[in-house]
């Protein structure tokens, strides 16, 4: 690490501690040339490879904004969306890859979104998987009925009974 005071290219680590929920490490360093101390913050960067081939850093905000439209009018809070984005990032980081295809983010989003809200999941999946016909929707709904989500709550309102069957 280059010393910000004398520009010498070597320093020693005096102290290290995790910050930002473990996503970053703060290090206290001392320059081996001038003896002055300084702090550094180290974090791993997850890069997203877009369809165009360009790369950009992963953004939880982009995940949230991409799912927000699917959740419009649904009982999903901003905190729910923040947790969803965090779960997606954690899932992607488990692979240990420094770069990830944008397509994989969409795939990683589907399962947690389904647990959060099945209607929002269906909306998102219809765009993400490019549903072209009513049969595509029917097939996805049949899958949802065959394997109900763990968090799905049956409405208590008797007017909704026709929708459940």
DSSP file (Angstrom, degrees, kcal/mol; ACC not computed):
  #  RESIDUE AA STRUCTURE BP1 BP2  ACC     N-H-->O    O-->H-N    N-H-->O    O-->H-N    TCO  KAPPA ALPHA  PHI   PSI    X-CA   Y-CA   Z-CA
    1    1 A X              0   0    0      0, 0.0     2,-0.3     0, 0.0    39,-0.0   0.000 360.0 360.0 360.0 132.3    0.0    0.0    0.0
    2    2 A X        -     0   0    0      7,-0.2     2,-0.3     1,-0.1     7,-0.2  -0.592 360.0-118.1 -78.7 132.0    1.4    3.4   -1.0
    3    3 A X     >  -     0   0    0      5,-3.0     4,-1.5    -2,-0.3    -1,-0.1  -0.518  13.6-146.5 -68.3 128.7    1.9    5.9    1.9
    4    4 A X  T  4 S+     0   0    0     -2,-0.3    -1,-0.1     1,-0.2    -2,-0.0   0.623  94.8  46.8 -72.9 -10.4   -0.3    8.9    1.3
    5    5 A X  T  4 S+     0   0    0      3,-0.1    -1,-0.2    31,-0.1    -2,-0.0   0.888 130.7  11.2 -96.7 -49.8    2.3   11.1    3.0
    6    6 A X  T  4 S-     0   0    0      2,-0.1    -2,-0.1    30,-0.1     3,-0.1   0.482  91.2-126.1-111.4  -4.2    5.7   10.2    1.5
    7    7 A X     <  +     0   0    0     -4,-1.5     2,-0.1     1,-0.2    -3,-0.1   0.625  52.6 156.3  68.7  16.2    4.5    8.0   -1.4
    8    8 A X        -     0   0    0      1,-0.1    -5,-3.0     2,-0.1    -1,-0.2  -0.493  44.0-133.8 -70.7 144.4    6.7    5.1   -0.3
    9    9 A X  S    S+     0   0    0     -7,-0.2     2,-0.4    -2,-0.1    -7,-0.2   0.132  76.4  69.3 -94.7  23.3    5.2    1.8   -1.6
   10   10 A X        +     0   0    0      2,-0.0    22,-1.3    -7,-0.0    23,-0.4  -1.000  48.7 157.8-140.7 140.7    5.4   -0.3    1.6
   11   11 A X  E     -A   31   0A   0     -2,-0.4     2,-0.4    20,-0.2    20,-0.2  -0.967  30.0-126.7-149.9 162.5    3.5   -0.3    4.8
   12   12 A X  E     -A   30   0A   0     18,-2.8    18,-2.5    -2,-0.3     2,-0.5  -0.902  24.4-117.3-116.2 148.0    2.8   -2.7    7.6
   13   13 A X  E     +A   29   0A   0     -2,-0.4    16,-0.2    16,-0.2     3,-0.1  -0.695  29.3 175.4 -84.3 126.6   -0.7   -3.5    9.0
   14   14 A X  E     +     0   0A   0     14,-3.5     2,-0.3    -2,-0.5    15,-0.2   0.815  68.7   3.1 -95.2 -41.5   -1.1   -2.6   12.7
   15   15 A X  E     -A   28   0A   0     13,-1.5    13,-3.0     2,-0.0    -1,-0.4  -0.997  58.0-168.1-149.8 144.0   -4.8   -3.4   13.2
   16   16 A X  E     +A   27   0A   0     -2,-0.3     2,-0.3    11,-0.2    11,-0.2  -0.996  12.6 166.5-132.9 140.3   -7.6   -5.0   11.1
   17   17 A X  E     -A   26   0A   0      9,-2.1     9,-3.1    -2,-0.4     2,-0.1  -0.979  34.3-113.2-152.5 142.4  -11.3   -5.1   11.8
   18   18 A X  E     +A   25   0A   0     -2,-0.3     2,-0.3     7,-0.2     7,-0.2  -0.455  37.3 174.6 -73.1 145.6  -14.4   -5.9    9.8
   19   19 A X  E > > +A   24   0A   0      5,-3.0     5,-1.7     1,-0.2     3,-0.6  -0.851  51.0  43.4-137.3 174.5  -16.9   -3.1    9.1
   20   20 A X  G > 5S-     0   0    0     -2,-0.3     3,-1.8     1,-0.3    -1,-0.2   0.918 134.1 -50.2  52.2  53.3  -20.1   -2.7    7.1
   21   21 A X  G 3 5S-     0   0    0      1,-0.3    -1,-0.3    -3,-0.1    -3,-0.0   0.790 107.3 -56.1  58.0  31.2  -21.6   -6.0    8.2
   22   22 A X  G < 5S+     0   0    0     -3,-0.6    -1,-0.3     2,-0.2    -2,-0.2   0.480 116.1 110.4  84.5   1.7  -18.4   -7.8    7.3
   23   23 A X  T < 5S+     0   0    0     -3,-1.8    21,-0.6    -4,-0.5     2,-0.3   0.542  79.4  37.3 -85.3  -6.5  -18.3   -6.6    3.7
   24   24 A X  E   < -AB  19  43A   0     -5,-1.7    -5,-3.0    19,-0.2     2,-0.5  -0.984  68.2-144.2-144.0 151.4  -15.4   -4.4    4.3
   25   25 A X  E     -AB  18  42A   0     17,-2.9    17,-3.0    -2,-0.3     2,-0.5  -0.979  10.7-152.8-120.2 127.5  -12.1   -4.5    6.3
   26   26 A X  E     -AB  17  41A   0     -9,-3.1    -9,-2.1    -2,-0.5     2,-0.4  -0.862  16.7-168.2 -97.6 127.7  -10.7   -1.4    7.9
   27   27 A X  E     -AB  16  40A   0     13,-2.9    13,-2.5    -2,-0.5     2,-0.6  -0.952  17.1-149.0-120.9 136.9   -6.9   -1.6    8.3
   28   28 A X  E     -AB  15  39A   0    -13,-3.0   -14,-3.5    -2,-0.4   -13,-1.5  -0.915  29.7-173.2 -99.0 124.2   -4.7    0.7   10.3
   29   29 A X  E     -AB  13  38A   0      9,-3.3     9,-2.1    -2,-0.6     2,-0.4  -0.805  20.4-152.0-122.3 158.8   -1.3    0.9    8.6
   30   30 A X  E     -AB  12  37A   0    -18,-2.5   -18,-2.8    -2,-0.3     2,-0.2  -0.998  24.6-122.8-131.0 130.4    2.1    2.4    9.4
   31   31 A X  E  >  -A   11   0A   0      5,-2.7     4,-1.0    -2,-0.4   -20,-0.2  -0.509  11.0-148.1 -70.6 133.5    4.6    3.5    6.6
   32   32 A X  T  4 S+     0   0    0    -22,-1.3    -1,-0.1    -2,-0.2   -21,-0.1   0.604  94.8  45.2 -78.9 -10.4    7.9    1.7    6.9
   33   33 A X  T  4 S+     0   0    0    -23,-0.4    -1,-0.1     3,-0.1   -22,-0.1   0.900 128.8  15.6 -95.3 -57.6    9.7    4.7    5.5
   34   34 A X  T  4 S-     0   0    0      2,-0.1    -2,-0.1   -26,-0.0     3,-0.1   0.608  90.6-131.2 -97.2 -12.9    8.3    7.8    7.3
   35   35 A X     <  +     0   0    0     -4,-1.0     2,-0.1     1,-0.3    -3,-0.1   0.463  57.1 140.1  79.7   1.1    6.6    6.0   10.2
   36   36 A X        -     0   0    0     -6,-0.1    -5,-2.7     1,-0.1     2,-0.3  -0.451  45.5-130.4 -78.1 153.7    3.2    7.9    9.8
   37   37 A X  E     +B   30   0A   0     -7,-0.2     2,-0.3    -2,-0.1    -7,-0.2  -0.768  29.0 166.8-107.2 149.8    0.0    6.0   10.3
   38   38 A X  E     -B   29   0A   0     -9,-2.1    -9,-3.3    -2,-0.3     2,-0.3  -0.975  27.6-118.3-154.4 162.3   -3.1    5.9    8.0
   39   39 A X  E     -B   28   0A   0     -2,-0.3     2,-0.3   -11,-0.2   -11,-0.2  -0.785  21.5-172.3-106.4 147.7   -6.3    4.0    7.5
   40   40 A X  E     -B   27   0A   0    -13,-2.5   -13,-2.9    -2,-0.3     2,-0.5  -0.958  12.2-149.2-131.9 156.1   -7.4    1.9    4.5
   41   41 A X  E     -B   26   0A   0     -2,-0.3     2,-0.4   -15,-0.2   -15,-0.2  -0.994  14.6-167.3-125.9 125.5  -10.7    0.3    3.7
   42   42 A X  E     +B   25   0A   0    -17,-3.0   -17,-2.9    -2,-0.5     2,-0.3  -0.925  12.4 164.8-116.1 136.2  -10.7   -2.9    1.6
   43   43 A X  E     -B   24   0A   0     -2,-0.4     2,-0.3   -19,-0.2   -19,-0.2  -0.993  35.9-114.3-145.7 152.6  -13.8   -4.5    0.1
   44   44 A X        -     0   0    0    -21,-0.6     2,-0.5    -2,-0.3    -2,-0.0  -0.688  28.7-142.3 -86.5 141.3  -14.4   -7.1   -2.6
   45   45 A X        -     0   0    0     -2,-0.3     2,-0.7    12,-0.0    12,-0.0  -0.900   3.9-153.7-107.8 128.0  -16.1   -5.9   -5.7
   46   46 A X        -     0   0    0     -2,-0.5    12,-3.1    12,-0.1     2,-0.4  -0.901  17.6-154.7 -99.2 115.5  -18.6   -8.0   -7.5
   47   47 A X  E     -Cd  57  99B   0     51,-3.1    53,-2.5    -2,-0.7     2,-0.5  -0.733   3.2-145.3 -96.3 141.2  -18.7   -7.1  -11.1
   48   48 A X  E     -Cd  56 100B   0      8,-3.5     8,-1.7    -2,-0.4     2,-0.8  -0.898   6.6-146.5-105.1 127.7  -21.8   -7.6  -13.4
   49   49 A X  E     -Cd  55 101B   0     51,-3.0    53,-2.3    -2,-0.5    54,-0.3  -0.850  21.4-151.2 -94.4 113.7  -21.2   -8.6  -17.0
   50   50 A X    >   -     0   0    0      4,-3.1     3,-1.9    -2,-0.8    51,-0.0  -0.285  28.9-101.0 -80.8 168.4  -24.0   -7.0  -19.0
   51   51 A X  T 3  S+     0   0    0      1,-0.3    -1,-0.1     2,-0.1    -2,-0.0   0.827 123.1  58.4 -58.5 -32.2  -25.4   -8.4  -22.2
   52   52 A X  T 3  S-     0   0    0      2,-0.1    -1,-0.3     1,-0.1     3,-0.1   0.618 119.7-110.2 -73.0 -11.8  -23.4   -5.8  -24.2
   53   53 A X  S <  S+     0   0    0     -3,-1.9    -2,-0.1     1,-0.4    -1,-0.1   0.216  78.2 128.9  99.5 -14.1  -20.2   -7.2  -22.6
   54   54 A X        -     0   0    0     -5,-0.1    -4,-3.1     1,-0.0    -1,-0.4  -0.371  48.8-141.2 -70.6 153.8  -19.6   -4.1  -20.5
   55   55 A X  E     +C   49   0B   0     -6,-0.2     2,-0.3    -3,-0.1    -6,-0.2  -0.898  23.2 169.0-118.1 149.8  -19.0   -4.6  -16.8
   56   56 A X  E     -C   48   0B   0     -8,-1.7    -8,-3.5    -2,-0.4     3,-0.1  -0.978  41.8 -86.3-150.7 156.8  -20.2   -2.5  -13.8
   57   57 A X  E     -C   47   0B   0     -2,-0.3   -10,-0.2   -10,-0.2     2,-0.1  -0.340  52.4 -98.5 -65.2 145.9  -20.2   -3.0  -10.0
   58   58 A X        -     0   0    0    -12,-3.1     2,-0.4     1,-0.0   -12,-0.1  -0.380  41.3-161.4 -61.6 140.7  -23.1   -4.9   -8.5
   59   59 A X     >  -     0   0    0      1,-0.1     4,-1.4    -3,-0.1     3,-0.2  -0.977  22.7-161.9-132.5 120.3  -25.7   -2.6   -7.1
   60   60 A X  H  > S+     0   0    0     -2,-0.4     4,-2.6     1,-0.2     5,-0.2   0.864  96.7  61.1 -63.1 -34.5  -28.4   -3.6   -4.6
   61   61 A X  H  > S+     0   0    0      1,-0.2     4,-2.7     2,-0.2    -1,-0.2   0.872 101.6  51.4 -61.8 -36.8  -30.3   -0.4   -5.7
   62   62 A X  H  > S+     0   0    0      2,-0.2     4,-1.9    -3,-0.2    -1,-0.2   0.883 109.3  50.5 -67.5 -36.9  -30.5   -1.7   -9.2
   63   63 A X  H  X S+     0   0    0     -4,-1.4     4,-1.4     2,-0.2    -2,-0.2   0.940 112.4  47.3 -62.7 -47.1  -31.9   -5.0   -7.9
   64   64 A X  H  X S+     0   0    0     -4,-2.6     4,-2.1     1,-0.2     3,-0.4   0.925 112.5  47.7 -62.0 -46.2  -34.5   -3.1   -5.8
   65   65 A X  H  X S+     0   0    0     -4,-2.7     4,-0.7     1,-0.2    -1,-0.2   0.843 109.9  54.1 -66.6 -31.3  -35.5   -0.9   -8.7
   66   66 A X  H  < S+     0   0    0     -4,-1.9     4,-0.3    -5,-0.2    -1,-0.2   0.802 116.9  36.5 -70.4 -28.5  -35.8   -3.8  -11.0
   67   67 A X  H  X S+     0   0    0     -4,-1.4     4,-1.4    -3,-0.4     3,-0.4   0.679  97.4  81.6 -95.8 -21.7  -38.2   -5.6   -8.7
   68   68 A X  H  < S+     0   0    0     -4,-2.1     4,-0.4     1,-0.2     3,-0.3   0.866  90.0  52.1 -56.0 -41.1  -40.1   -2.6   -7.4
   69   69 A X  T >< S+     0   0    0     -4,-0.7     3,-1.0     1,-0.2    -1,-0.2   0.882 107.7  51.9 -64.7 -37.5  -42.4   -2.5  -10.4
   70   70 A X  T 34 S+     0   0    0     -3,-0.4    -1,-0.2    -4,-0.3    -2,-0.2   0.795 111.6  48.2 -67.3 -27.0  -43.4   -6.1  -10.0
   71   71 A X  T >< S+     0   0    0     -4,-1.4     3,-2.3    -3,-0.3     5,-0.4   0.407  80.5 130.9 -93.7   1.4  -44.2   -5.4   -6.3
   72   72 A X  T <  S+     0   0    0     -3,-1.0     3,-0.1    -4,-0.4    -3,-0.1  -0.341  80.1   8.9 -60.2 129.3  -46.3   -2.3   -7.1
   73   73 A X  T 3  S+     0   0    0      1,-0.3    -1,-0.3     3,-0.1     2,-0.2   0.499 106.6 114.2  79.3   3.7  -49.6   -2.5   -5.3
   74   74 A X  S <  S-     0   0    0     -3,-2.3     2,-2.4     2,-0.1    -1,-0.3  -0.693  84.0-102.3-103.6 158.3  -48.5   -5.5   -3.3
   75   75 A X  S    S+     0   0    0     -2,-0.2     2,-0.5    -3,-0.1    -3,-0.1  -0.349  77.3 128.4 -78.8  62.7  -48.0   -5.6    0.5
   76   76 A X        -     0   0    0     -2,-2.4    -2,-0.1    -5,-0.4    -3,-0.1  -0.980  45.0-151.8-122.0 123.0  -44.2   -5.4    0.1
   77   77 A X     >  -     0   0    0     -2,-0.5     4,-1.9     1,-0.1     5,-0.1  -0.383  29.6-108.8 -89.8 168.6  -42.3   -2.8    2.1
   78   78 A X  H  > S+     0   0    0      1,-0.2     4,-2.3     2,-0.2     5,-0.1   0.849 121.9  55.7 -63.2 -33.9  -39.0   -1.1    1.2
   79   79 A X  H  > S+     0   0    0      2,-0.2     4,-2.4     1,-0.2    -1,-0.2   0.897 104.7  52.6 -65.2 -39.7  -37.4   -3.1    4.0
   80   80 A X  H  > S+     0   0    0      1,-0.2     4,-2.2     2,-0.2    -2,-0.2   0.911 110.6  47.7 -60.2 -42.3  -38.6   -6.3    2.4
   81   81 A X  H  X S+     0   0    0     -4,-1.9     4,-2.5     2,-0.2    -2,-0.2   0.885 110.0  52.1 -67.4 -38.5  -37.0   -5.2   -0.9
   82   82 A X  H  X S+     0   0    0     -4,-2.3     4,-2.1     2,-0.2    -2,-0.2   0.913 111.1  47.2 -63.9 -42.0  -33.7   -4.3    0.9
   83   83 A X  H  X S+     0   0    0     -4,-2.4     4,-2.6     2,-0.2    -2,-0.2   0.885 110.4  53.4 -65.3 -38.4  -33.6   -7.7    2.5
   84   84 A X  H  X S+     0   0    0     -4,-2.2     4,-2.3     2,-0.2    -2,-0.2   0.938 109.8  47.1 -60.4 -47.8  -34.4   -9.3   -0.9
   85   85 A X  H  X S+     0   0    0     -4,-2.5     4,-2.4     1,-0.2    -2,-0.2   0.883 111.8  51.2 -62.6 -38.7  -31.5   -7.5   -2.5
   86   86 A X  H  X S+     0   0    0     -4,-2.1     4,-2.6     2,-0.2    -1,-0.2   0.922 109.9  49.3 -64.7 -43.9  -29.2   -8.5    0.3
   87   87 A X  H  X S+     0   0    0     -4,-2.6     4,-2.3     1,-0.2    -2,-0.2   0.899 110.9  50.3 -61.6 -40.7  -30.2  -12.1    0.0
   88   88 A X  H  X S+     0   0    0     -4,-2.3     4,-2.3     2,-0.2    -1,-0.2   0.932 111.3  47.9 -63.9 -45.4  -29.5  -12.0   -3.8
   89   89 A X  H  X S+     0   0    0     -4,-2.4     4,-2.4     1,-0.2    -2,-0.2   0.921 111.9  49.7 -62.1 -43.6  -26.1  -10.5   -3.2
   90   90 A X  H  X S+     0   0    0     -4,-2.6     4,-1.3     1,-0.2    -1,-0.2   0.901 110.4  50.8 -62.1 -40.5  -25.2  -13.0   -0.6
   91   91 A X  H  X S+     0   0    0     -4,-2.3     4,-0.5     1,-0.2     3,-0.3   0.916 112.0  47.0 -62.0 -43.6  -26.3  -15.9   -2.9
   92   92 A X  H >< S+     0   0    0     -4,-2.3     3,-0.8     1,-0.2     5,-0.4   0.869 110.2  52.3 -67.8 -36.8  -24.2  -14.5   -5.8
   93   93 A X  H >< S+     0   0    0     -4,-2.4     3,-1.3     1,-0.2    -1,-0.2   0.740  93.0  74.0 -72.4 -22.4  -21.1  -14.0   -3.5
   94   94 A X  H 3< S+     0   0    0     -4,-1.3    -1,-0.2     1,-0.3    -2,-0.2   0.809  87.8  62.1 -60.9 -29.0  -21.3  -17.6   -2.3
   95   95 A X  T << S-     0   0    0     -3,-0.8    -1,-0.3    -4,-0.5    -2,-0.2   0.762 101.5-136.7 -68.1 -23.9  -20.0  -18.8   -5.7
   96   96 A X    <   +     0   0    0     -3,-1.3     2,-0.2    -4,-0.3    -3,-0.1   0.504  53.5 142.0  81.5   3.6  -16.8  -16.8   -5.0
   97   97 A X        -     0   0    0     -5,-0.4    -1,-0.3     1,-0.1    -2,-0.1  -0.554  47.1-151.1 -80.1 143.3  -16.7  -15.4   -8.6
   98   98 A X  S    S+     0   0    0     -2,-0.2   -51,-3.1     1,-0.1     2,-0.4   0.740  85.3  41.8 -82.4 -24.6  -15.5  -11.8   -9.0
   99   99 A X  E     -d   47   0B   0    -53,-0.2     2,-0.4   -51,-0.0   -51,-0.2  -0.961  68.2-176.5-126.0 143.2  -17.6  -11.4  -12.2
  100  100 A X  E     -d   48   0B   0    -53,-2.5   -51,-3.0    -2,-0.4     2,-0.1  -0.997  29.0-111.5-141.1 141.8  -21.2  -12.6  -12.8
  101  101 A X  E >>  -d   49   0B   0     -2,-0.4     3,-0.9   -53,-0.2     4,-0.8  -0.429  24.7-126.4 -70.0 144.3  -23.5  -12.5  -15.8
  102  102 A X  H >> S+     0   0    0    -53,-2.3     4,-1.4     1,-0.3     3,-0.7   0.843 110.2  63.2 -58.6 -34.1  -26.5  -10.2  -15.5
  103  103 A X  H 3> S+     0   0    0    -54,-0.3     4,-1.7     1,-0.2    -1,-0.3   0.850  96.7  57.2 -59.4 -36.0  -28.7  -13.2  -16.4
  104  104 A X  H <> S+     0   0    0     -3,-0.9     4,-2.3     1,-0.2    -1,-0.2   0.792  99.8  58.3 -68.9 -27.7  -27.6  -15.0  -13.2
  105  105 A X  H <X S+     0   0    0     -4,-0.8     4,-1.4    -3,-0.7    -1,-0.2   0.928 105.9  49.3 -65.8 -44.0  -28.8  -12.0  -11.1
  106  106 A X  H  X S+     0   0    0     -4,-1.4     4,-1.1     1,-0.2    -2,-0.2   0.894 111.9  48.4 -61.4 -40.5  -32.3  -12.5  -12.5
  107  107 A X  H  X S+     0   0    0     -4,-1.7     4,-0.7     1,-0.2     3,-0.4   0.897 110.1  51.3 -65.9 -40.1  -32.2  -16.2  -11.7
  108  108 A X  H  X S+     0   0    0     -4,-2.3     4,-0.6     1,-0.2    -1,-0.2   0.749 107.9  55.6 -68.5 -22.6  -30.9  -15.6   -8.2
  109  109 A X  H  X S+     0   0    0     -4,-1.4     4,-2.1     1,-0.1     5,-0.2   0.788  91.4  72.3 -77.9 -30.1  -33.9  -13.2   -7.7
  110  110 A X  H  X S+     0   0    0     -4,-1.1     4,-2.2    -3,-0.4     5,-0.2   0.907  95.6  45.7 -60.3 -50.4  -36.6  -15.6   -8.6
  111  111 A X  H  X S+     0   0    0     -4,-0.7     4,-1.9     1,-0.2    -1,-0.2   0.940 115.9  43.5 -64.2 -49.4  -36.7  -17.9   -5.6
  112  112 A X  H  X S+     0   0    0     -4,-0.6     4,-1.8     1,-0.2    -1,-0.2   0.870 113.8  52.6 -65.5 -32.4  -36.5  -15.2   -2.9
  113  113 A X  H  X S+     0   0    0     -4,-2.1     4,-2.8     2,-0.2     8,-0.3   0.883 106.7  52.8 -67.7 -37.5  -39.1  -13.1   -4.7
  114  114 A X  H  < S+     0   0    0     -4,-2.2    -1,-0.2    -5,-0.2    -2,-0.2   0.896 109.7  48.5 -63.8 -39.7  -41.4  -16.0   -4.9
  115  115 A X  H  < S+     0   0    0     -4,-1.9    -1,-0.2    -5,-0.2    -2,-0.2   0.850 113.4  48.5 -66.9 -33.8  -41.1  -16.4   -1.1
  116  116 A X  H  < S-     0   0    0     -4,-1.8     2,-0.3     1,-0.3    -2,-0.2   0.943 135.3 -15.2 -72.4 -49.2  -41.8  -12.7   -0.6
  117  117 A X     X  -     0   0    0     -4,-2.8     4,-2.3    -5,-0.1    -1,-0.3  -0.838  50.9-155.3-162.1 117.2  -44.8  -12.4   -2.8
  118  118 A X  H  > S+     0   0    0     -2,-0.3     4,-2.3     1,-0.2     5,-0.1   0.826  97.5  52.5 -68.1 -32.4  -46.1  -14.9   -5.4
  119  119 A X  H  > S+     0   0    0      2,-0.2     4,-2.3     1,-0.2    -1,-0.2   0.930 111.2  46.6 -68.7 -44.0  -48.0  -12.3   -7.5
  120  120 A X  H  > S+     0   0    0      1,-0.2     4,-2.8     2,-0.2    -2,-0.2   0.894 111.5  53.6 -62.3 -39.0  -44.9  -10.1   -7.7
  121  121 A X  H  X S+     0   0    0     -4,-2.3     4,-3.2    -8,-0.3     5,-0.2   0.931 108.4  48.6 -59.5 -46.4  -42.9  -13.2   -8.6
  122  122 A X  H  X S+     0   0    0     -4,-2.3     4,-2.0     2,-0.2    -2,-0.2   0.898 112.1  49.0 -63.8 -40.5  -45.3  -14.0  -11.4
  123  123 A X  H  X S+     0   0    0     -4,-2.3     4,-1.2     2,-0.2    -1,-0.2   0.945 115.3  43.8 -61.8 -48.2  -45.1  -10.4  -12.7
  124  124 A X  H  X S+     0   0    0     -4,-2.8     4,-3.2     1,-0.2     3,-0.4   0.925 113.5  50.4 -64.8 -45.2  -41.3  -10.4  -12.6
  125  125 A X  H  X S+     0   0    0     -4,-3.2     4,-2.9     1,-0.2     6,-0.2   0.851 104.1  59.6 -62.9 -34.5  -41.0  -13.9  -14.2
  126  126 A X  H  <>S+     0   0    0     -4,-2.0     5,-2.5    -5,-0.2    -1,-0.2   0.866 115.6  34.1 -64.1 -34.7  -43.4  -12.9  -17.0
  127  127 A X  H ><5S+     0   0    0     -4,-1.2     3,-0.7    -3,-0.4    -2,-0.2   0.911 120.5  48.5 -81.9 -46.6  -41.0  -10.2  -18.1
  128  128 A X  H 3<5S+     0   0    0     -4,-3.2    -3,-0.2     1,-0.3    -2,-0.2   0.892 119.6  37.5 -63.1 -42.4  -37.7  -12.0  -17.2
  129  129 A X  T 3<5S-     0   0    0     -4,-2.9    -1,-0.3    -5,-0.2    -2,-0.2   0.390 110.2-123.6 -92.8   3.8  -38.7  -15.2  -18.9
  130  130 A X  T < 5 -     0   0    0     -3,-0.7    -3,-0.2    -5,-0.2    -4,-0.1   0.937  26.5-152.7  58.7  55.0  -40.4  -13.3  -21.7
  131  131 A X      < -     0   0    0     -5,-2.5    -1,-0.2    -6,-0.2     3,-0.1  -0.371  16.2-177.8 -58.5 132.9  -43.8  -14.9  -21.5
  132  132 A X        +     0   0    0      1,-0.1     2,-0.3    -2,-0.1    -1,-0.2   0.569  56.7  22.3-111.1 -13.9  -45.4  -14.7  -25.0
  133  133 A X  S >> S-     0   0    0      1,-0.1     4,-1.2     0, 0.0     3,-0.5  -0.923  79.5-100.8-148.6 170.5  -48.8  -16.2  -24.5
  134  134 A X  H 3> S+     0   0    0     -2,-0.3     4,-2.6     1,-0.2     5,-0.2   0.825 118.1  63.3 -62.1 -32.7  -51.5  -17.0  -22.0
  135  135 A X  H 3> S+     0   0    0      1,-0.2     4,-2.5     2,-0.2    -1,-0.2   0.852  97.4  56.3 -62.8 -34.7  -50.3  -20.6  -21.9
  136  136 A X  H <> S+     0   0    0     -3,-0.5     4,-2.0     2,-0.2    -1,-0.2   0.926 109.9  45.1 -62.5 -44.2  -46.9  -19.4  -20.5
  137  137 A X  H  X S+     0   0    0     -4,-1.2     4,-2.6     2,-0.2    -2,-0.2   0.926 112.7  51.1 -63.6 -45.1  -48.8  -17.8  -17.6
  138  138 A X  H  X S+     0   0    0     -4,-2.6     4,-2.3     1,-0.2    -2,-0.2   0.890 109.3  50.4 -61.3 -40.5  -51.0  -20.8  -17.1
  139  139 A X  H  X S+     0   0    0     -4,-2.5     4,-1.8     2,-0.2    -1,-0.2   0.910 112.2  47.0 -64.8 -42.2  -47.9  -23.1  -17.0
  140  140 A X  H  X S+     0   0    0     -4,-2.0     4,-2.1     2,-0.2    -2,-0.2   0.890 111.8  50.2 -67.8 -39.1  -46.2  -20.9  -14.4
  141  141 A X  H  X S+     0   0    0     -4,-2.6     4,-2.3     2,-0.2    -2,-0.2   0.889 107.7  54.4 -65.1 -38.8  -49.4  -20.7  -12.3
  142  142 A X  H  X S+     0   0    0     -4,-2.3     4,-2.0    -5,-0.2    -1,-0.2   0.896 108.6  49.1 -61.4 -39.4  -49.7  -24.5  -12.4
  143  143 A X  H  X S+     0   0    0     -4,-1.8     4,-2.0     2,-0.2    -2,-0.2   0.898 109.6  51.9 -65.4 -40.2  -46.1  -24.7  -11.1
  144  144 A X  H  < S+     0   0    0     -4,-2.1    -2,-0.2     1,-0.2    -1,-0.2   0.892 112.0  46.1 -62.9 -39.5  -46.9  -22.3   -8.3
  145  145 A X  H  < S+     0   0    0     -4,-2.3     3,-0.5     1,-0.2    -1,-0.2   0.859 111.1  52.2 -71.4 -35.0  -50.0  -24.4   -7.3
  146  146 A X  H  < S+     0   0    0     -4,-2.0     2,-0.4     1,-0.3    -2,-0.2   0.859 123.5  27.6 -69.6 -35.5  -48.0  -27.6   -7.4
  147  147 A X  S  < S-     0   0    0     -4,-2.0    -1,-0.3    -5,-0.1    -2,-0.1  -0.740  85.2-157.5-128.2  82.2  -45.3  -26.3   -5.1
  148  148 A X        -     0   0    0     -3,-0.5    -3,-0.1    -2,-0.4    -4,-0.0  -0.287  25.2-107.7 -61.8 144.0  -46.7  -23.6   -2.9
  149  149 A X    >   -     0   0    0    -35,-0.1     3,-0.8    -5,-0.1    -1,-0.1  -0.344  21.3-122.8 -67.2 151.7  -44.3  -21.1   -1.4
  150  150 A X  T 3  S+     0   0    0      1,-0.2    -1,-0.1    -2,-0.0   -35,-0.1   0.823 110.7  43.7 -66.0 -31.7  -43.4  -21.4    2.3
  151  151 A X  T 3  S+     0   0    0    -37,-0.1    -1,-0.2     2,-0.1     2,-0.2   0.406  81.2 125.3 -97.3   2.9  -44.5  -17.8    3.0
  152  152 A X    <   -     0   0    0     -3,-0.8     2,-0.5   -35,-0.1   -35,-0.1  -0.444  45.7-156.6 -68.1 129.8  -47.7  -17.8    0.9
  153  153 A X        -     0   0    0     -2,-0.2     2,-0.4     0, 0.0    -2,-0.1  -0.926  12.6-131.4-111.5 129.2  -50.7  -16.8    3.0
  154  154 A X        -     0   0    0     -2,-0.5     2,-0.0     1,-0.1    -2,-0.0  -0.647  32.5-114.0 -76.8 127.8  -54.2  -17.8    2.1
  155  155 A X        -     0   0    0     -2,-0.4    -1,-0.1     1,-0.1     9,-0.1  -0.331  13.9-148.0 -62.8 143.2  -56.5  -14.7    2.2
  156  156 A X        +     0   0    0      3,-0.0     2,-0.3    -3,-0.0    -1,-0.1   0.643  68.0 105.5 -85.0 -16.1  -59.2  -14.8    4.9
  157  157 A X    >   -     0   0    0      1,-0.2     3,-1.7     2,-0.1     4,-0.2  -0.508  66.2-146.7 -69.7 123.8  -61.7  -12.8    2.8
  158  158 A X  G >  S+     0   0    0     -2,-0.3     3,-1.3     1,-0.3     4,-0.3   0.712  93.8  70.5 -66.6 -19.6  -64.3  -15.2    1.5
  159  159 A X  G 3  S+     0   0    0      1,-0.2     3,-0.4     2,-0.1    -1,-0.3   0.739  94.9  55.5 -68.4 -20.1  -64.6  -13.1   -1.7
  160  160 A X  G X> S+     0   0    0     -3,-1.7     4,-1.1     1,-0.2     3,-1.1   0.430  76.4  98.4 -90.9   0.2  -61.2  -14.4   -2.7
  161  161 A X  H <> S+     0   0    0     -3,-1.3     4,-1.4     1,-0.3     3,-0.3   0.834  77.8  57.9 -59.6 -33.5  -62.1  -18.1   -2.5
  162  162 A X  H 34 S+     0   0    0     -3,-0.4    -1,-0.3    -4,-0.3    -2,-0.1   0.821 104.9  52.4 -66.0 -29.7  -62.7  -18.3   -6.3
  163  163 A X  H <4 S+     0   0    0     -3,-1.1    -1,-0.2     1,-0.2    -2,-0.2   0.789 106.1  53.2 -76.2 -27.0  -59.1  -17.1   -6.8
  164  164 A X  H  <        0   0    0     -4,-1.1    -2,-0.2    -3,-0.3    -1,-0.2   0.840 360.0 360.0 -78.3 -34.4  -57.6  -19.8   -4.6
  165  165 A X     <        0   0    0     -4,-1.4    -1,-0.2     0, 0.0    -2,-0.1   0.475 360.0 360.0 -69.9 360.0  -59.2  -22.8   -6.2
